[in-house]
Amino acid sequence: MKVFVVKYANQADLNVYKVNYANQANENKGLWYFVNYANQADKKIYFVDYPNQSDLKIFFVDYANQAGWRSKEKKHLLF
């Protein structure tokens, strides 16, 4: 999936919080854990340079409780 990181939360389809442990990134609520190798990943994410190249626009938030979907119609992309 192609992802573009936006500058402001209100531009995002999904607000994402990067967690420290893989077991914290369960369900589809915007809690992401980044692995070192592609074969360890459940989903493969490619960061693109322009919004029109992306399937999903995300914004990285500072706290886990800020994570979540802003655009429900795109939620199916990460199931």
mmCIF file of the N, C-alpha and C atoms, coordinates in Angstrom:
data_MODEL
# 
_entry.id   MODEL 
# 
loop_
_atom_site.group_PDB 
_atom_site.id 
_atom_site.type_symbol 
_atom_site.label_atom_id 
_atom_site.label_alt_id 
_atom_site.label_comp_id 
_atom_site.label_asym_id 
_atom_site.label_entity_id 
_atom_site.label_seq_id 
_atom_site.pdbx_PDB_ins_code 
_atom_site.Cartn_x 
_atom_site.Cartn_y 
_atom_site.Cartn_z 
_atom_site.occupancy 
_atom_site.B_iso_or_equiv 
_atom_site.pdbx_formal_charge 
_atom_site.auth_seq_id 
_atom_site.auth_comp_id 
_atom_site.auth_asym_id 
_atom_site.auth_atom_id 
_atom_site.pdbx_PDB_model_num 
ATOM 1   N N  . MET A 1 1  ? 0.830   -1.160  0.000  1.00 0.00 ? 1  MET A N  1 
ATOM 2   C CA . MET A 1 1  ? 0.000   0.000   0.000  1.00 0.00 ? 1  MET A CA 1 
ATOM 3   C C  . MET A 1 1  ? 0.885   1.237   0.000  1.00 0.00 ? 1  MET A C  1 
ATOM 4   N N  . LYS A 1 2  ? 0.470   2.228   -0.751 1.00 0.00 ? 2  LYS A N  1 
ATOM 5   C CA . LYS A 1 2  ? 1.212   3.483   -0.857 1.00 0.00 ? 2  LYS A CA 1 
ATOM 6   C C  . LYS A 1 2  ? 0.619   4.501   0.110  1.00 0.00 ? 2  LYS A C  1 
ATOM 7   N N  . VAL A 1 3  ? 1.498   5.108   0.907  1.00 0.00 ? 3  VAL A N  1 
ATOM 8   C CA . VAL A 1 3  ? 1.084   6.018   1.970  1.00 0.00 ? 3  VAL A CA 1 
ATOM 9   C C  . VAL A 1 3  ? 1.801   7.352   1.817  1.00 0.00 ? 3  VAL A C  1 
ATOM 10  N N  . PHE A 1 4  ? 1.063   8.420   2.064  1.00 0.00 ? 4  PHE A N  1 
ATOM 11  C CA . PHE A 1 4  ? 1.647   9.758   2.067  1.00 0.00 ? 4  PHE A CA 1 
ATOM 12  C C  . PHE A 1 4  ? 1.435   10.362  3.450  1.00 0.00 ? 4  PHE A C  1 
ATOM 13  N N  . VAL A 1 5  ? 2.481   10.959  4.009  1.00 0.00 ? 5  VAL A N  1 
ATOM 14  C CA . VAL A 1 5  ? 2.402   11.593  5.321  1.00 0.00 ? 5  VAL A CA 1 
ATOM 15  C C  . VAL A 1 5  ? 2.057   13.072  5.123  1.00 0.00 ? 5  VAL A C  1 
ATOM 16  N N  . VAL A 1 6  ? 0.912   13.477  5.661  1.00 0.00 ? 6  VAL A N  1 
ATOM 17  C CA . VAL A 1 6  ? 0.464   14.863  5.539  1.00 0.00 ? 6  VAL A CA 1 
ATOM 18  C C  . VAL A 1 6  ? 1.020   15.709  6.679  1.00 0.00 ? 6  VAL A C  1 
ATOM 19  N N  . LYS A 1 7  ? 0.945   17.028  6.526  1.00 0.00 ? 7  LYS A N  1 
ATOM 20  C CA . LYS A 1 7  ? 1.499   17.949  7.521  1.00 0.00 ? 7  LYS A CA 1 
ATOM 21  C C  . LYS A 1 7  ? 0.549   18.218  8.681  1.00 0.00 ? 7  LYS A C  1 
ATOM 22  N N  . TYR A 1 8  ? -0.751  18.049  8.445  1.00 0.00 ? 8  TYR A N  1 
ATOM 23  C CA . TYR A 1 8  ? -1.744  18.388  9.460  1.00 0.00 ? 8  TYR A CA 1 
ATOM 24  C C  . TYR A 1 8  ? -2.739  17.237  9.633  1.00 0.00 ? 8  TYR A C  1 
ATOM 25  N N  . ALA A 1 9  ? -3.166  17.023  10.869 1.00 0.00 ? 9  ALA A N  1 
ATOM 26  C CA . ALA A 1 9  ? -4.061  15.913  11.196 1.00 0.00 ? 9  ALA A CA 1 
ATOM 27  C C  . ALA A 1 9  ? -5.373  15.958  10.425 1.00 0.00 ? 9  ALA A C  1 
ATOM 28  N N  . ASN A 1 10 ? -5.895  17.155  10.167 1.00 0.00 ? 10 ASN A N  1 
ATOM 29  C CA . ASN A 1 10 ? -7.186  17.243  9.477  1.00 0.00 ? 10 ASN A CA 1 
ATOM 30  C C  . ASN A 1 10 ? -7.110  16.899  7.993  1.00 0.00 ? 10 ASN A C  1 
ATOM 31  N N  . GLN A 1 11 ? -5.905  16.688  7.463  1.00 0.00 ? 11 GLN A N  1 
ATOM 32  C CA . GLN A 1 11 ? -5.727  16.273  6.066  1.00 0.00 ? 11 GLN A CA 1 
ATOM 33  C C  . GLN A 1 11 ? -5.651  14.751  5.934  1.00 0.00 ? 11 GLN A C  1 
ATOM 34  N N  . ALA A 1 12 ? -5.568  14.049  7.040  1.00 0.00 ? 12 ALA A N  1 
ATOM 35  C CA . ALA A 1 12 ? -5.299  12.611  7.035  1.00 0.00 ? 12 ALA A CA 1 
ATOM 36  C C  . ALA A 1 12 ? -6.564  11.766  6.953  1.00 0.00 ? 12 ALA A C  1 
ATOM 37  N N  . ASP A 1 13 ? -6.401  10.580  6.369  1.00 0.00 ? 13 ASP A N  1 
ATOM 38  C CA . ASP A 1 13 ? -7.439  9.552   6.430  1.00 0.00 ? 13 ASP A CA 1 
ATOM 39  C C  . ASP A 1 13 ? -7.310  8.774   7.738  1.00 0.00 ? 13 ASP A C  1 
ATOM 40  N N  . LEU A 1 14 ? -6.068  8.675   8.215  1.00 0.00 ? 14 LEU A N  1 
ATOM 41  C CA . LEU A 1 14 ? -5.774  7.898   9.416  1.00 0.00 ? 14 LEU A CA 1 
ATOM 42  C C  . LEU A 1 14 ? -4.710  8.613   10.235 1.00 0.00 ? 14 LEU A C  1 
ATOM 43  N N  . ASN A 1 15 ? -4.980  8.766   11.542 1.00 0.00 ? 15 ASN A N  1 
ATOM 44  C CA . ASN A 1 15 ? -3.966  9.259   12.469 1.00 0.00 ? 15 ASN A CA 1 
ATOM 45  C C  . ASN A 1 15 ? -3.245  8.042   13.033 1.00 0.00 ? 15 ASN A C  1 
ATOM 46  N N  . VAL A 1 16 ? -1.916  8.049   12.934 1.00 0.00 ? 16 VAL A N  1 
ATOM 47  C CA . VAL A 1 16 ? -1.102  6.885   13.295 1.00 0.00 ? 16 VAL A CA 1 
ATOM 48  C C  . VAL A 1 16 ? -0.201  7.203   14.478 1.00 0.00 ? 16 VAL A C  1 
ATOM 49  N N  . TYR A 1 17 ? -0.139  6.252   15.397 1.00 0.00 ? 17 TYR A N  1 
ATOM 50  C CA . TYR A 1 17 ? 0.802   6.320   16.511 1.00 0.00 ? 17 TYR A CA 1 
ATOM 51  C C  . TYR A 1 17 ? 1.749   5.133   16.410 1.00 0.00 ? 17 TYR A C  1 
ATOM 52  N N  . LYS A 1 18 ? 3.057   5.404   16.454 1.00 0.00 ? 18 LYS A N  1 
ATOM 53  C CA . LYS A 1 18 ? 4.050   4.335   16.378 1.00 0.00 ? 18 LYS A CA 1 
ATOM 54  C C  . LYS A 1 18 ? 4.258   3.746   17.775 1.00 0.00 ? 18 LYS A C  1 
ATOM 55  N N  . VAL A 1 19 ? 3.934   2.460   17.924 1.00 0.00 ? 19 VAL A N  1 
ATOM 56  C CA . VAL A 1 19 ? 4.083   1.781   19.214 1.00 0.00 ? 19 VAL A CA 1 
ATOM 57  C C  . VAL A 1 19 ? 5.461   1.131   19.318 1.00 0.00 ? 19 VAL A C  1 
ATOM 58  N N  . ASN A 1 20 ? 5.845   0.782   20.538 1.00 0.00 ? 20 ASN A N  1 
ATOM 59  C CA . ASN A 1 20 ? 7.174   0.230   20.788 1.00 0.00 ? 20 ASN A CA 1 
ATOM 60  C C  . ASN A 1 20 ? 7.265   -1.283  20.660 1.00 0.00 ? 20 ASN A C  1 
ATOM 61  N N  . TYR A 1 21 ? 6.120   -1.955  20.743 1.00 0.00 ? 21 TYR A N  1 
ATOM 62  C CA . TYR A 1 21 ? 6.116   -3.410  20.712 1.00 0.00 ? 21 TYR A CA 1 
ATOM 63  C C  . TYR A 1 21 ? 5.057   -3.926  19.742 1.00 0.00 ? 21 TYR A C  1 
ATOM 64  N N  . ALA A 1 22 ? 5.370   -5.009  19.067 1.00 0.00 ? 22 ALA A N  1 
ATOM 65  C CA . ALA A 1 22 ? 4.478   -5.564  18.048 1.00 0.00 ? 22 ALA A CA 1 
ATOM 66  C C  . ALA A 1 22 ? 3.101   -5.922  18.608 1.00 0.00 ? 22 ALA A C  1 
ATOM 67  N N  . ASN A 1 23 ? 3.041   -6.425  19.829 1.00 0.00 ? 23 ASN A N  1 
ATOM 68  C CA . ASN A 1 23 ? 1.753   -6.850  20.378 1.00 0.00 ? 23 ASN A CA 1 
ATOM 69  C C  . ASN A 1 23 ? 0.827   -5.676  20.712 1.00 0.00 ? 23 ASN A C  1 
ATOM 70  N N  . GLN A 1 24 ? 1.340   -4.448  20.657 1.00 0.00 ? 24 GLN A N  1 
ATOM 71  C CA . GLN A 1 24 ? 0.501   -3.268  20.879 1.00 0.00 ? 24 GLN A CA 1 
ATOM 72  C C  . GLN A 1 24 ? -0.212  -2.831  19.602 1.00 0.00 ? 24 GLN A C  1 
ATOM 73  N N  . ALA A 1 25 ? 0.203   -3.360  18.476 1.00 0.00 ? 25 ALA A N  1 
ATOM 74  C CA . ALA A 1 25 ? -0.334  -2.944  17.175 1.00 0.00 ? 25 ALA A CA 1 
ATOM 75  C C  . ALA A 1 25 ? -1.388  -3.910  16.672 1.00 0.00 ? 25 ALA A C  1 
ATOM 76  N N  . ASN A 1 26 ? -2.317  -4.284  17.532 1.00 0.00 ? 26 ASN A N  1 
ATOM 77  C CA . ASN A 1 26 ? -3.378  -5.186  17.096 1.00 0.00 ? 26 ASN A CA 1 
ATOM 78  C C  . ASN A 1 26 ? -4.597  -4.400  16.656 1.00 0.00 ? 26 ASN A C  1 
ATOM 79  N N  . GLU A 1 27 ? -5.456  -5.047  15.927 1.00 0.00 ? 27 GLU A N  1 
ATOM 80  C CA . GLU A 1 27 ? -6.670  -4.463  15.367 1.00 0.00 ? 27 GLU A CA 1 
ATOM 81  C C  . GLU A 1 27 ? -6.330  -3.412  14.314 1.00 0.00 ? 27 GLU A C  1 
ATOM 82  N N  . ASN A 1 28 ? -7.286  -2.621  13.952 1.00 0.00 ? 28 ASN A N  1 
ATOM 83  C CA . ASN A 1 28 ? -7.125  -1.661  12.858 1.00 0.00 ? 28 ASN A CA 1 
ATOM 84  C C  . ASN A 1 28 ? -7.461  -0.261  13.370 1.00 0.00 ? 28 ASN A C  1 
ATOM 85  N N  . LYS A 1 29 ? -6.675  0.192   14.359 1.00 0.00 ? 29 LYS A N  1 
ATOM 86  C CA . LYS A 1 29 ? -7.009  1.446   15.033 1.00 0.00 ? 29 LYS A CA 1 
ATOM 87  C C  . LYS A 1 29 ? -5.932  2.515   14.917 1.00 0.00 ? 29 LYS A C  1 
ATOM 88  N N  . GLY A 1 30 ? -4.962  2.333   14.022 1.00 0.00 ? 30 GLY A N  1 
ATOM 89  C CA . GLY A 1 30 ? -3.946  3.357   13.831 1.00 0.00 ? 30 GLY A CA 1 
ATOM 90  C C  . GLY A 1 30 ? -2.726  3.210   14.707 1.00 0.00 ? 30 GLY A C  1 
ATOM 91  N N  . LEU A 1 31 ? -2.595  2.082   15.382 1.00 0.00 ? 31 LEU A N  1 
ATOM 92  C CA . LEU A 1 31 ? -1.401  1.809   16.168 1.00 0.00 ? 31 LEU A CA 1 
ATOM 93  C C  . LEU A 1 31 ? -0.490  0.930   15.321 1.00 0.00 ? 31 LEU A C  1 
ATOM 94  N N  . TRP A 1 32 ? 0.642   1.485   14.902 1.00 0.00 ? 32 TRP A N  1 
ATOM 95  C CA . TRP A 1 32 ? 1.539   0.788   13.979 1.00 0.00 ? 32 TRP A CA 1 
ATOM 96  C C  . TRP A 1 32 ? 2.859   0.449   14.643 1.00 0.00 ? 32 TRP A C  1 
ATOM 97  N N  . TYR A 1 33 ? 3.374   -0.711  14.266 1.00 0.00 ? 33 TYR A N  1 
ATOM 98  C CA . TYR A 1 33 ? 4.705   -1.138  14.691 1.00 0.00 ? 33 TYR A CA 1 
ATOM 99  C C  . TYR A 1 33 ? 5.525   -1.409  13.433 1.00 0.00 ? 33 TYR A C  1 
ATOM 100 N N  . PHE A 1 34 ? 6.690   -0.800  13.349 1.00 0.00 ? 34 PHE A N  1 
ATOM 101 C CA . PHE A 1 34 ? 7.550   -0.960  12.180 1.00 0.00 ? 34 PHE A CA 1 
ATOM 102 C C  . PHE A 1 34 ? 8.592   -2.044  12.454 1.00 0.00 ? 34 PHE A C  1 
ATOM 103 N N  . VAL A 1 35 ? 8.684   -2.998  11.527 1.00 0.00 ? 35 VAL A N  1 
ATOM 104 C CA . VAL A 1 35 ? 9.640   -4.105  11.656 1.00 0.00 ? 35 VAL A CA 1 
ATOM 105 C C  . VAL A 1 35 ? 10.890  -3.810  10.825 1.00 0.00 ? 35 VAL A C  1 
ATOM 106 N N  . ASN A 1 36 ? 11.929  -4.588  11.062 1.00 0.00 ? 36 ASN A N  1 
ATOM 107 C CA . ASN A 1 36 ? 13.193  -4.373  10.351 1.00 0.00 ? 36 ASN A CA 1 
ATOM 108 C C  . ASN A 1 36 ? 13.245  -5.038  8.982  1.00 0.00 ? 36 ASN A C  1 
ATOM 109 N N  . TYR A 1 37 ? 12.472  -6.101  8.812  1.00 0.00 ? 37 TYR A N  1 
ATOM 110 C CA . TYR A 1 37 ? 12.535  -6.863  7.570  1.00 0.00 ? 37 TYR A CA 1 
ATOM 111 C C  . TYR A 1 37 ? 11.132  -7.083  7.009  1.00 0.00 ? 37 TYR A C  1 
ATOM 112 N N  . ALA A 1 38 ? 11.005  -7.013  5.697  1.00 0.00 ? 38 ALA A N  1 
ATOM 113 C CA . ALA A 1 38 ? 9.711   -7.131  5.028  1.00 0.00 ? 38 ALA A CA 1 
ATOM 114 C C  . ALA A 1 38 ? 9.005   -8.446  5.338  1.00 0.00 ? 38 ALA A C  1 
ATOM 115 N N  . ASN A 1 39 ? 9.756   -9.525  5.498  1.00 0.00 ? 39 ASN A N  1 
ATOM 116 C CA . ASN A 1 39 ? 9.122   -10.823 5.753  1.00 0.00 ? 39 ASN A CA 1 
ATOM 117 C C  . ASN A 1 39 ? 8.515   -10.918 7.153  1.00 0.00 ? 39 ASN A C  1 
ATOM 118 N N  . GLN A 1 40 ? 8.774   -9.945  8.007  1.00 0.00 ? 40 GLN A N  1 
ATOM 119 C CA . GLN A 1 40 ? 8.180   -9.914  9.346  1.00 0.00 ? 40 GLN A CA 1 
ATOM 120 C C  . GLN A 1 40 ? 6.856   -9.144  9.368  1.00 0.00 ? 40 GLN A C  1 
ATOM 121 N N  . ALA A 1 41 ? 6.539   -8.466  8.297  1.00 0.00 ? 41 ALA A N  1 
ATOM 122 C CA . ALA A 1 41 ? 5.386   -7.552  8.275  1.00 0.00 ? 41 ALA A CA 1 
ATOM 123 C C  . ALA A 1 41 ? 4.084   -8.247  7.909  1.00 0.00 ? 41 ALA A C  1 
ATOM 124 N N  . ASP A 1 42 ? 3.005   -7.783  8.516  1.00 0.00 ? 42 ASP A N  1 
ATOM 125 C CA . ASP A 1 42 ? 1.662   -8.213  8.125  1.00 0.00 ? 42 ASP A CA 1 
ATOM 126 C C  . ASP A 1 42 ? 1.199   -7.419  6.913  1.00 0.00 ? 42 ASP A C  1 
ATOM 127 N N  . LYS A 1 43 ? 1.547   -6.151  6.873  1.00 0.00 ? 43 LYS A N  1 
ATOM 128 C CA . LYS A 1 43 ? 1.216   -5.259  5.754  1.00 0.00 ? 43 LYS A CA 1 
ATOM 129 C C  . LYS A 1 43 ? 2.500   -4.559  5.322  1.00 0.00 ? 43 LYS A C  1 
ATOM 130 N N  . LYS A 1 44 ? 2.643   -4.369  4.033  1.00 0.00 ? 44 LYS A N  1 
ATOM 131 C CA . LYS A 1 44 ? 3.797   -3.645  3.515  1.00 0.00 ? 44 LYS A CA 1 
ATOM 132 C C  . LYS A 1 44 ? 3.361   -2.238  3.121  1.00 0.00 ? 44 LYS A C  1 
ATOM 133 N N  . ILE A 1 45 ? 4.082   -1.267  3.651  1.00 0.00 ? 45 ILE A N  1 
ATOM 134 C CA . ILE A 1 45 ? 3.775   0.139   3.448  1.00 0.00 ? 45 ILE A CA 1 
ATOM 135 C C  . ILE A 1 45 ? 4.904   0.781   2.652  1.00 0.00 ? 45 ILE A C  1 
ATOM 136 N N  . TYR A 1 46 ? 4.549   1.526   1.630  1.00 0.00 ? 46 TYR A N  1 
ATOM 137 C CA . TYR A 1 46 ? 5.523   2.269   0.829  1.00 0.00 ? 46 TYR A CA 1 
ATOM 138 C C  . TYR A 1 46 ? 5.189   3.751   0.949  1.00 0.00 ? 46 TYR A C  1 
ATOM 139 N N  . PHE A 1 47 ? 6.148   4.521   1.410  1.00 0.00 ? 47 PHE A N  1 
ATOM 140 C CA . PHE A 1 47 ? 5.938   5.959   1.542  1.00 0.00 ? 47 PHE A CA 1 
ATOM 141 C C  . PHE A 1 47 ? 6.229   6.634   0.209  1.00 0.00 ? 47 PHE A C  1 
ATOM 142 N N  . VAL A 1 48 ? 5.289   7.426   -0.267 1.00 0.00 ? 48 VAL A N  1 
ATOM 143 C CA . VAL A 1 48 ? 5.427   8.109   -1.555 1.00 0.00 ? 48 VAL A CA 1 
ATOM 144 C C  . VAL A 1 48 ? 5.648   9.606   -1.327 1.00 0.00 ? 48 VAL A C  1 
ATOM 145 N N  . ASP A 1 49 ? 6.103   10.278  -2.371 1.00 0.00 ? 49 ASP A N  1 
ATOM 146 C CA . ASP A 1 49 ? 6.470   11.687  -2.268 1.00 0.00 ? 49 ASP A CA 1 
ATOM 147 C C  . ASP A 1 49 ? 5.313   12.660  -2.499 1.00 0.00 ? 49 ASP A C  1 
ATOM 148 N N  . TYR A 1 50 ? 4.249   12.203  -3.139 1.00 0.00 ? 50 TYR A N  1 
ATOM 149 C CA . TYR A 1 50 ? 3.150   13.101  -3.492 1.00 0.00 ? 50 TYR A CA 1 
ATOM 150 C C  . TYR A 1 50 ? 1.808   12.491  -3.098 1.00 0.00 ? 50 TYR A C  1 
ATOM 151 N N  . PRO A 1 51 ? 0.873   13.311  -2.631 1.00 0.00 ? 51 PRO A N  1 
ATOM 152 C CA . PRO A 1 51 ? -0.425  12.783  -2.185 1.00 0.00 ? 51 PRO A CA 1 
ATOM 153 C C  . PRO A 1 51 ? -1.204  12.048  -3.268 1.00 0.00 ? 51 PRO A C  1 
ATOM 154 N N  . ASN A 1 52 ? -1.077  12.481  -4.529 1.00 0.00 ? 52 ASN A N  1 
ATOM 155 C CA . ASN A 1 52 ? -1.842  11.832  -5.596 1.00 0.00 ? 52 ASN A CA 1 
ATOM 156 C C  . ASN A 1 52 ? -1.300  10.453  -5.953 1.00 0.00 ? 52 ASN A C  1 
ATOM 157 N N  . GLN A 1 53 ? -0.148  10.074  -5.409 1.00 0.00 ? 53 GLN A N  1 
ATOM 158 C CA . GLN A 1 53 ? 0.406   8.727   -5.620 1.00 0.00 ? 53 GLN A CA 1 
ATOM 159 C C  . GLN A 1 53 ? -0.077  7.751   -4.550 1.00 0.00 ? 53 GLN A C  1 
ATOM 160 N N  . SER A 1 54 ? -0.738  8.232   -3.538 1.00 0.00 ? 54 SER A N  1 
ATOM 161 C CA . SER A 1 54 ? -1.033  7.412   -2.367 1.00 0.00 ? 54 SER A CA 1 
ATOM 162 C C  . SER A 1 54 ? -2.425  6.774   -2.385 1.00 0.00 ? 54 SER A C  1 
ATOM 163 N N  . ASP A 1 55 ? -2.516  5.664   -1.674 1.00 0.00 ? 55 ASP A N  1 
ATOM 164 C CA . ASP A 1 55 ? -3.802  5.027   -1.397 1.00 0.00 ? 55 ASP A CA 1 
ATOM 165 C C  . ASP A 1 55 ? -4.390  5.587   -0.102 1.00 0.00 ? 55 ASP A C  1 
ATOM 166 N N  . LEU A 1 56 ? -3.496  6.024   0.782  1.00 0.00 ? 56 LEU A N  1 
ATOM 167 C CA . LEU A 1 56 ? -3.882  6.429   2.127  1.00 0.00 ? 56 LEU A CA 1 
ATOM 168 C C  . LEU A 1 56 ? -3.019  7.597   2.578  1.00 0.00 ? 56 LEU A C  1 
ATOM 169 N N  . LYS A 1 57 ? -3.657  8.595   3.200  1.00 0.00 ? 57 LYS A N  1 
ATOM 170 C CA . LYS A 1 57 ? -2.924  9.733   3.762  1.00 0.00 ? 57 LYS A CA 1 
ATOM 171 C C  . LYS A 1 57 ? -2.929  9.577   5.282  1.00 0.00 ? 57 LYS A C  1 
ATOM 172 N N  . ILE A 1 58 ? -1.729  9.666   5.884  1.00 0.00 ? 58 ILE A N  1 
ATOM 173 C CA . ILE A 1 58 ? -1.632  9.489   7.328  1.00 0.00 ? 58 ILE A CA 1 
ATOM 174 C C  . ILE A 1 58 ? -0.973  10.706  7.972  1.00 0.00 ? 58 ILE A C  1 
ATOM 175 N N  . PHE A 1 59 ? -1.196  10.818  9.271  1.00 0.00 ? 59 PHE A N  1 
ATOM 176 C CA . PHE A 1 59 ? -0.546  11.831  10.094 1.00 0.00 ? 59 PHE A CA 1 
ATOM 177 C C  . PHE A 1 59 ? -0.065  11.128  11.350 1.00 0.00 ? 59 PHE A C  1 
ATOM 178 N N  . PHE A 1 60 ? 1.205   11.327  11.710 1.00 0.00 ? 60 PHE A N  1 
ATOM 179 C CA . PHE A 1 60 ? 1.752   10.722  12.922 1.00 0.00 ? 60 PHE A CA 1 
ATOM 180 C C  . PHE A 1 60 ? 1.407   11.596  14.123 1.00 0.00 ? 60 PHE A C  1 
ATOM 181 N N  . VAL A 1 61 ? 0.734   10.998  15.110 1.00 0.00 ? 61 VAL A N  1 
ATOM 182 C CA . VAL A 1 61 ? 0.324   11.714  16.322 1.00 0.00 ? 61 VAL A CA 1 
ATOM 183 C C  . VAL A 1 61 ? 1.287   11.408  17.462 1.00 0.00 ? 61 VAL A C  1 
ATOM 184 N N  . ASP A 1 62 ? 1.213   12.220  18.515 1.00 0.00 ? 62 ASP A N  1 
ATOM 185 C CA . ASP A 1 62 ? 2.134   12.105  19.644 1.00 0.00 ? 62 ASP A CA 1 
ATOM 186 C C  . ASP A 1 62 ? 1.679   11.139  20.731 1.00 0.00 ? 62 ASP A C  1 
ATOM 187 N N  . TYR A 1 63 ? 0.391   10.822  20.749 1.00 0.00 ? 63 TYR A N  1 
ATOM 188 C CA . TYR A 1 63 ? -0.156  9.974   21.808 1.00 0.00 ? 63 TYR A CA 1 
ATOM 189 C C  . TYR A 1 63 ? -1.059  8.900   21.221 1.00 0.00 ? 63 TYR A C  1 
ATOM 190 N N  . ALA A 1 64 ? -1.054  7.726   21.832 1.00 0.00 ? 64 ALA A N  1 
ATOM 191 C CA . ALA A 1 64 ? -1.823  6.584   21.341 1.00 0.00 ? 64 ALA A CA 1 
ATOM 192 C C  . ALA A 1 64 ? -3.318  6.874   21.288 1.00 0.00 ? 64 ALA A C  1 
ATOM 193 N N  . ASN A 1 65 ? -3.834  7.634   22.239 1.00 0.00 ? 65 ASN A N  1 
ATOM 194 C CA . ASN A 1 65 ? -5.272  7.909   22.252 1.00 0.00 ? 65 ASN A CA 1 
ATOM 195 C C  . ASN A 1 65 ? -5.712  8.858   21.146 1.00 0.00 ? 65 ASN A C  1 
ATOM 196 N N  . GLN A 1 66 ? -4.767  9.462   20.418 1.00 0.00 ? 66 GLN A N  1 
ATOM 197 C CA . GLN A 1 66 ? -5.097  10.322  19.278 1.00 0.00 ? 66 GLN A CA 1 
ATOM 198 C C  . GLN A 1 66 ? -5.181  9.536   17.974 1.00 0.00 ? 66 GLN A C  1 
ATOM 199 N N  . ALA A 1 67 ? -4.732  8.290   17.989 1.00 0.00 ? 67 ALA A N  1 
ATOM 200 C CA . ALA A 1 67 ? -4.729  7.460   16.781 1.00 0.00 ? 67 ALA A CA 1 
ATOM 201 C C  . ALA A 1 67 ? -6.144  7.035   16.423 1.00 0.00 ? 67 ALA A C  1 
ATOM 202 N N  . GLY A 1 68 ? -6.378  6.873   15.127 1.00 0.00 ? 68 GLY A N  1 
ATOM 203 C CA . GLY A 1 68 ? -7.675  6.378   14.687 1.00 0.00 ? 68 GLY A CA 1 
ATOM 204 C C  . GLY A 1 68 ? -8.043  6.882   13.312 1.00 0.00 ? 68 GLY A C  1 
ATOM 205 N N  . TRP A 1 69 ? -9.111  6.308   12.800 1.00 0.00 ? 69 TRP A N  1 
ATOM 206 C CA . TRP A 1 69 ? -9.577  6.620   11.455 1.00 0.00 ? 69 TRP A CA 1 
ATOM 207 C C  . TRP A 1 69 ? -10.356 7.914   11.424 1.00 0.00 ? 69 TRP A C  1 
ATOM 208 N N  . ARG A 1 70 ? -10.049 8.741   10.454 1.00 0.00 ? 70 ARG A N  1 
ATOM 209 C CA . ARG A 1 70 ? -10.809 9.952   10.182 1.00 0.00 ? 70 ARG A CA 1 
ATOM 210 C C  . ARG A 1 70 ? -11.699 9.736   8.959  1.00 0.00 ? 70 ARG A C  1 
ATOM 211 N N  . SER A 1 71 ? -11.296 8.817   8.093  1.00 0.00 ? 71 SER A N  1 
ATOM 212 C CA . SER A 1 71 ? -12.022 8.519   6.868  1.00 0.00 ? 71 SER A CA 1 
ATOM 213 C C  . SER A 1 71 ? -12.419 7.043   6.879  1.00 0.00 ? 71 SER A C  1 
ATOM 214 N N  . LYS A 1 72 ? -13.632 6.768   7.314  1.00 0.00 ? 72 LYS A N  1 
ATOM 215 C CA . LYS A 1 72 ? -14.092 5.374   7.485  1.00 0.00 ? 72 LYS A CA 1 
ATOM 216 C C  . LYS A 1 72 ? -14.113 4.594   6.170  1.00 0.00 ? 72 LYS A C  1 
ATOM 217 N N  . GLU A 1 73 ? -14.315 5.261   5.039  1.00 0.00 ? 73 GLU A N  1 
ATOM 218 C CA . GLU A 1 73 ? -14.388 4.543   3.757  1.00 0.00 ? 73 GLU A CA 1 
ATOM 219 C C  . GLU A 1 73 ? -13.043 3.970   3.330  1.00 0.00 ? 73 GLU A C  1 
ATOM 220 N N  . LYS A 1 74 ? -11.952 4.391   3.943  1.00 0.00 ? 74 LYS A N  1 
ATOM 221 C CA . LYS A 1 74 ? -10.627 3.852   3.599  1.00 0.00 ? 74 LYS A CA 1 
ATOM 222 C C  . LYS A 1 74 ? -10.193 2.743   4.571  1.00 0.00 ? 74 LYS A C  1 
ATOM 223 N N  . LYS A 1 75 ? -10.979 2.492   5.580  1.00 0.00 ? 75 LYS A N  1 
ATOM 224 C CA . LYS A 1 75 ? -10.639 1.526   6.626  1.00 0.00 ? 75 LYS A CA 1 
ATOM 225 C C  . LYS A 1 75 ? -10.379 0.125   6.065  1.00 0.00 ? 75 LYS A C  1 
ATOM 226 N N  . HIS A 1 76 ? -11.062 -0.229  5.002  1.00 0.00 ? 76 HIS A N  1 
ATOM 227 C CA . HIS A 1 76 ? -10.906 -1.560  4.404  1.00 0.00 ? 76 HIS A CA 1 
ATOM 228 C C  . HIS A 1 76 ? -9.488  -1.806  3.868  1.00 0.00 ? 76 HIS A C  1 
ATOM 229 N N  . LEU A 1 77 ? -8.737  -0.748  3.616  1.00 0.00 ? 77 LEU A N  1 
ATOM 230 C CA . LEU A 1 77 ? -7.387  -0.897  3.048  1.00 0.00 ? 77 LEU A CA 1 
ATOM 231 C C  . LEU A 1 77 ? -6.424  -1.642  3.969  1.00 0.00 ? 77 LEU A C  1 
ATOM 232 N N  . LEU A 1 78 ? -6.678  -1.602  5.258  1.00 0.00 ? 78 LEU A N  1 
ATOM 233 C CA . LEU A 1 78 ? -5.764  -2.251  6.204  1.00 0.00 ? 78 LEU A CA 1 
ATOM 234 C C  . LEU A 1 78 ? -6.338  -3.471  6.886  1.00 0.00 ? 78 LEU A C  1 
ATOM 235 N N  . PHE A 1 79 ? -7.347  -4.073  6.286  1.00 0.00 ? 79 PHE A N  1 
ATOM 236 C CA . PHE A 1 79 ? -7.869  -5.336  6.838  1.00 0.00 ? 79 PHE A CA 1 
ATOM 237 C C  . PHE A 1 79 ? -7.244  -6.515  6.141  1.00 0.00 ? 79 PHE A C  1 
# 
